[in-house]
Amino acid sequence: MANPESPPEDVPKPAAAGVLPPLIVRAQYVKDLSFENPRAPLSLQSLKSQPAIQIAVSVGAAKIGEQDYEVVLTINAEAKEGEETAFVAELVYAGVFSVGAVAPEHVRPLLLIEGPRLLFPFARNVLADATREGGFPPLMLQPIDFVELYRRELNQQSGQAGARPN
């Protein structure tokens, strides 16, 4: 029988004094936001159906201190009704993260997978507000698989490395 005074085994143990957890969000912010409604007010009057929306997502990270990194999540959305552009939204949303006791080979995947995963709900809200304020229904992005996005980046880099002349 377990000791009623000891915590259950699945409860996380507190970090040792002076040791950071693997990833800490220090700050998050809109770095750049652009919303264009090039045909307004005609685009708002003539919108007959849901526009076709193309989404592009990219992620980057840069070291800005001994343990601190800026992670940048860039989301571009372009809505078209037929051949006409209804709107273009571009958001660069970033966060400053501190990395704790993590093996060096795990820092990049941690930053490029978990960093944007933590930033995404806030970035999604900013884009939804921007499109709504632009006169359109809020753009509700579906969750993004940042693991798959990271894998694609690795495959693309290894493909480019293999294509380089010797």
Secondary structure, DSSP 8 states (H G I E B T S, - for coil): ---TTS--TTS-----TT---SEEEEEEEEEEEEEE-TTTTHHHHH--S--EEEEEEEEEEEE-SSSEEEEEEEEEEEEEETTEEEEEEEEEEEEEEEE-S--HHHHHHIIIIIHHHHHHHHHHHHHHHHHHHTTS---------HHHHHHHHHHHHHHHHHHS--
